[in-house]
Amino acid sequence: MNVKDLLSLKGKIILVTGGAGNYGKCIVEGLAEADGTVITASRNLEANEAFVNQLKEKGLNVYAQQLDQGDPASVRDLKAAIEKQFGALHVFVNNAVARPMATYDAPIEAFAESMRVNATGMVDLMREITDMIIKNGGGSIINIASMMGMFGPDLSNYEGTTMTQSPPPDYYFHNAGLINLTRYWARMMRGKNVRVNCVSPGGLLNNQPERFLENYTKKVPLGRMANHDDIKGLVVLLASEAGAYINGENILMDGGLNA
């Protein structure tokens, strides 16, 4: 098959959770540019619809849905809405995340809330959406974690800034868990024609303070943070037939920071 055809997502129905977030927007746009039909789901439907309208103006095939990942009823409502409107699902990009903790010493109730959404709610969502993909003959699941799930915090990045010197533990905890859950899920999908992979991005350029950018980028062999386009090709690869023999992997996308 021609490599352009291998990378095409034409005819594929794709769900991206947290699609109105920073990396989520890049992912949704890239999948739609590859001719996929993309459903972006997030808690804030108004913001989600505004983003979708911007992409529709570019001629991209994108739709907005609402999802509260921590609410089992909302998960099932989303599943029913996709089945009713599209009749199938081929690719799931698991990208939504809640961040109730701000620092190491945040109230323990905030950690419990984070686990309710980012652990319990996420597994509930993954099981429901995986069932849809299996029902339609298989496909691809792409978990979006973070390099913070692989490494401890580098506090020197925050030197000379007013940014927190006390990163929240839940973010590291749930991203590390998601990386190994990817391997578990890949094994559990044996014989079901479902590939499961994970992407662990580094930092995305997003109006950070100049001193932070200086501290961070001098450690990166490529000399910069990730830009809007950097994750697009990788996610399209994993979603498409071009990635048909990649399974159970965690791909670190950090510009060489942790090489």
C-alpha positions as CSV (number, residue, x, y, z in Angstrom):
1,M,0.0,0.0,0.0
2,N,1.2,3.5,-0.8
3,V,2.5,5.3,2.3
4,K,0.0,8.2,1.8
5,D,-2.8,5.6,1.9
6,L,-1.3,4.0,5.0
7,L,-1.4,7.3,6.8
8,S,-4.9,8.3,5.7
9,L,-7.7,8.2,8.2
10,K,-10.5,8.6,5.7
11,G,-13.5,6.6,6.8
12,K,-12.3,6.4,10.4
13,I,-14.5,7.6,13.3
14,I,-12.2,9.0,16.0
15,L,-13.0,10.1,19.6
16,V,-10.6,12.5,21.4
17,T,-11.3,13.3,25.0
18,G,-10.0,16.6,26.4
19,G,-10.0,17.8,22.8
20,A,-10.3,21.5,23.7
21,G,-7.1,21.3,25.9
22,N,-3.6,22.4,24.8
23,Y,-2.4,19.2,23.4
24,G,-5.9,18.1,22.7
25,K,-6.4,20.8,20.1
26,C,-3.3,19.8,18.3
27,I,-4.4,16.2,18.2
28,V,-7.9,16.9,17.0
29,E,-6.7,19.1,14.2
30,G,-4.0,16.6,13.1
31,L,-6.4,13.7,13.0
32,A,-9.0,15.7,11.0
33,E,-6.3,17.0,8.6
34,A,-5.6,13.3,7.9
35,D,-9.2,13.0,6.8
36,G,-10.6,11.4,9.9
37,T,-14.1,12.2,11.3
38,V,-13.2,13.5,14.7
39,I,-15.4,13.7,17.8
40,T,-13.9,15.9,20.5
41,A,-15.4,15.5,24.0
42,S,-14.8,17.6,27.1
43,R,-16.7,19.0,30.1
44,N,-17.0,22.5,28.7
45,L,-19.3,22.0,25.8
46,E,-19.4,25.7,24.9
47,A,-15.6,26.0,24.6
48,N,-15.6,22.7,22.7
49,E,-18.1,23.9,20.2
50,A,-16.3,27.1,19.6
51,F,-13.1,25.2,18.9
52,V,-15.0,22.8,16.5
53,N,-16.5,25.7,14.6
54,Q,-13.0,27.1,14.0
55,L,-12.0,23.8,12.5
56,K,-15.2,23.5,10.4
57,E,-14.3,26.8,8.9
58,K,-11.1,25.1,7.6
59,G,-13.2,22.4,6.0
60,L,-12.4,19.7,8.6
61,N,-14.9,17.1,9.7
62,V,-15.1,17.6,13.5
63,Y,-18.0,17.3,16.0
64,A,-18.4,18.4,19.6
65,Q,-19.8,16.3,22.5
66,Q,-19.9,16.8,26.2
67,L,-18.2,14.4,28.7
68,D,-17.6,14.4,32.4
69,Q,-15.1,11.6,32.7
70,G,-15.8,11.2,36.4
71,D,-19.5,10.6,35.9
72,P,-20.4,7.1,34.8
73,A,-23.8,8.3,33.4
74,S,-22.0,10.9,31.3
75,V,-19.7,8.2,29.9
76,R,-22.6,6.1,28.9
77,D,-24.4,9.1,27.4
78,L,-21.4,9.8,25.2
79,K,-21.2,6.2,24.1
80,A,-24.9,6.2,23.2
81,A,-24.5,9.5,21.3
82,I,-21.6,8.2,19.2
83,E,-23.5,5.0,18.4
84,K,-26.6,7.0,17.4
85,Q,-24.9,9.7,15.3
86,F,-22.0,7.7,13.8
87,G,-22.8,4.0,14.2
88,A,-19.2,3.1,14.8
89,L,-15.9,4.0,16.4
90,H,-12.4,3.1,15.2
91,V,-9.9,5.2,17.1
92,F,-9.9,6.5,20.7
93,V,-7.4,9.1,21.9
94,N,-7.6,9.1,25.7
95,N,-6.4,12.6,26.5
96,A,-8.7,14.1,29.2
97,V,-7.3,14.9,32.6
98,A,-8.5,16.8,35.7
99,R,-6.0,18.7,37.8
100,P,-7.5,19.3,41.3
101,M,-4.1,19.4,43.0
102,A,-1.9,22.4,42.7
103,T,1.0,21.6,45.0
104,Y,2.6,18.8,47.0
105,D,0.8,19.9,50.2
106,A,-2.7,20.3,48.6
107,P,-5.5,18.7,50.7
108,I,-5.7,14.9,50.5
109,E,-9.3,15.3,49.3
110,A,-7.9,16.9,46.1
111,F,-5.8,13.8,45.5
112,A,-8.9,11.6,46.0
113,E,-10.8,13.8,43.5
114,S,-8.0,13.4,41.0
115,M,-8.1,9.6,41.3
116,R,-11.9,9.6,40.9
117,V,-11.5,11.3,37.5
118,N,-8.1,10.3,36.3
119,A,-8.0,6.7,37.5
120,T,-11.5,5.3,38.2
121,G,-13.3,7.5,35.7
122,M,-10.7,6.9,33.0
123,V,-10.8,3.1,33.3
124,D,-14.6,3.2,33.2
125,L,-14.4,5.3,30.0
126,M,-11.7,3.1,28.5
127,R,-13.7,-0.1,29.1
128,E,-16.9,1.4,27.5
129,I,-15.1,2.8,24.5
130,T,-13.0,-0.3,24.0
131,D,-16.1,-2.3,23.8
132,M,-17.3,0.0,20.9
133,I,-14.1,-0.5,19.0
134,I,-14.1,-4.3,19.4
135,K,-17.7,-4.3,18.2
136,N,-16.7,-2.5,15.0
137,G,-13.9,-5.0,14.2
138,G,-11.0,-3.4,16.0
139,G,-8.9,-0.3,15.8
140,S,-6.5,1.8,17.8
141,I,-6.4,3.3,21.3
142,I,-3.9,6.0,22.0
143,N,-3.3,7.1,25.6
144,I,-1.8,10.5,26.2
145,A,0.4,10.5,29.3
146,S,3.4,12.7,30.0
147,M,7.1,12.4,30.4
148,M,6.2,13.2,34.1
149,G,5.0,9.7,34.3
150,M,8.5,8.4,33.6
151,F,10.7,10.9,35.5
152,G,10.6,12.9,38.7
153,P,10.3,16.7,38.6
154,D,13.2,18.9,37.6
155,L,12.8,21.8,40.0
156,S,15.7,23.7,38.4
157,N,13.3,24.6,35.5
158,Y,11.5,26.9,37.9
159,E,14.5,28.8,39.2
160,G,14.1,32.5,38.9
161,T,10.4,32.3,38.2
162,T,7.3,32.7,40.3
163,M,6.0,29.3,39.1
164,T,5.4,26.6,41.8
165,Q,8.5,24.8,43.2
166,S,6.1,22.2,44.5
167,P,4.5,20.2,41.6
168,P,1.5,18.1,42.5
169,P,2.0,14.4,43.1
170,D,-1.2,13.2,41.5
171,Y,0.0,14.2,38.0
172,Y,3.1,12.0,38.3
173,F,1.1,9.2,39.9
174,H,-1.6,8.9,37.3
175,N,0.6,9.4,34.3
176,A,3.0,6.6,35.4
177,G,-0.1,4.4,36.0
178,L,-1.4,5.2,32.5
179,I,1.9,4.1,30.9
180,N,1.7,0.6,32.4
181,L,-2.1,0.4,32.0
182,T,-1.3,0.8,28.2
183,R,0.8,-2.4,28.4
184,Y,-1.9,-4.2,30.4
185,W,-4.6,-3.1,27.9
186,A,-2.5,-4.2,24.9
187,R,-2.2,-7.7,26.4
188,M,-5.9,-7.9,27.3
189,M,-6.8,-7.1,23.7
190,R,-5.1,-10.1,22.4
191,G,-7.0,-11.6,19.4
192,K,-9.4,-8.6,19.3
193,N,-7.6,-6.6,16.6
194,V,-7.2,-3.6,19.0
195,R,-3.8,-1.9,19.3
196,V,-3.0,0.1,22.4
197,N,-0.2,2.6,22.7
198,C,0.9,5.6,24.7
199,V,2.5,8.9,24.0
200,S,4.4,10.7,26.7
201,P,5.0,14.3,25.6
202,G,7.3,16.9,27.0
203,G,6.4,20.5,27.6
204,L,4.3,22.4,25.0
205,L,5.1,26.0,24.3
206,N,2.3,28.0,25.9
207,N,3.2,31.5,27.0
208,Q,5.5,30.3,29.8
209,P,7.8,32.9,31.5
210,E,11.0,33.8,29.6
211,R,13.2,32.5,32.5
212,F,11.4,29.1,32.5
213,L,11.9,28.8,28.7
214,E,15.6,29.6,29.1
215,N,16.0,27.0,31.9
216,Y,14.0,24.3,30.1
217,T,15.2,24.7,26.5
218,K,18.9,24.8,27.3
219,K,18.5,21.1,28.4
220,V,16.8,20.0,25.2
221,P,19.0,18.9,22.3
222,L,16.6,20.4,19.8
223,G,16.8,23.7,21.7
224,R,13.0,24.3,22.1
225,M,9.7,23.2,23.7
226,A,7.2,21.2,21.6
227,N,5.1,23.3,19.1
228,H,1.5,22.9,17.9
229,D,2.5,20.4,15.1
230,D,4.9,18.2,16.9
231,I,2.4,15.6,18.2
232,K,0.2,15.5,15.1
233,G,2.3,13.1,13.0
234,L,2.9,10.7,15.9
235,V,-0.8,10.4,16.8
236,V,-1.8,10.0,13.1
237,L,0.8,7.2,12.8
238,L,-0.6,5.4,15.8
239,A,-4.2,5.9,14.6
240,S,-3.6,4.7,11.0
241,E,-2.5,1.6,9.2
242,A,1.0,3.0,9.0
243,G,1.3,2.0,12.7
244,A,-0.4,-1.4,12.3
245,Y,2.4,-3.3,14.0
246,I,3.1,-0.9,16.8
247,N,1.4,-2.2,20.0
248,G,1.9,-1.9,23.7
249,E,4.5,0.9,23.4
250,N,5.1,4.1,25.3
251,I,6.7,6.8,23.0
252,L,8.6,9.6,24.7
253,M,8.2,12.8,22.7
254,D,10.4,15.3,24.5
255,G,12.9,16.6,21.9
256,G,15.7,14.6,23.5
257,L,15.4,16.2,26.9
258,N,15.7,12.8,28.7
259,A,18.0,11.1,26.2
